Amino acid sequence: MLIFGPTNAKSELANVLKEDHHFDEIEIEVKSADKMTEPQMHAFVKDYFNPEK
């Protein structure tokens, strides 16, 4: 699971999810990112999960 964004809320959300045992088997990664448009967010996620173009 990828959580990204410009504020600290992403880290707080990751901590809440890590405390929930439903997410024990899911790897949660937090990445800092500047404020982005929706197309930029799509590109960011696409590049993250498929780094080779």
Phi, psi and omega in degrees: 000135179247127175239125182219159179160178186271350186247179178280353181300328180297321178290321178296318178297316179300319179296320178295317180294323180293333177283339181275121185292347175295340183254015182300324184268003184252127177282125180248122179241137181248128180233137174280142178207145176291168176300132185229157171282169180299316176298325177294322177296318178300316180295320179300312180293317179299316178294324180295313184275345178222075186293339179268125180258000000 
